[in-house]
């Protein structure tokens, strides 16, 4: 409870840019940017095998994409199974839910080892990109 209150105070006092996202239960309810993401940009990130790398492990409703992964749950109906808050936490740092996950922490620098020089101090995706992916995944419903 104290951690949540401290993070909220940081946001209210203007320290939100450097504040760690606030986890509530099994999700991060607040947008990392304060604005909704763009589902079209999110879809492009999910399908980009150089940027998002999602299809290395996940499959989904992307018939135009060959060689989709089968190591992780399908993204089909992701928006029906998980809330935006739950999707956001899984993107930001899935290790908070499963310490043994192979899912990359796309927006966390905590506890990382053997990070390439070009990536030291950088997250894999920006806050805006996380919000774009979350917005897209939320559209994947029935």
Buried (B, 14 or more C-beta within 10 A) or exposed (E): EEEEEBBBEBBEEEEBEEBBBBBEEEBBBBBBBEEEBBBEBBBBBBBEEEEBBBBEBBBBEBEEEEEBBEEBBBBBBBBEBBBBBBBBBBBBBBBBBEEEBEBBBBBBBEEEEEEEEEEEEEBBBBBBBBBBBBBBBBEBEE
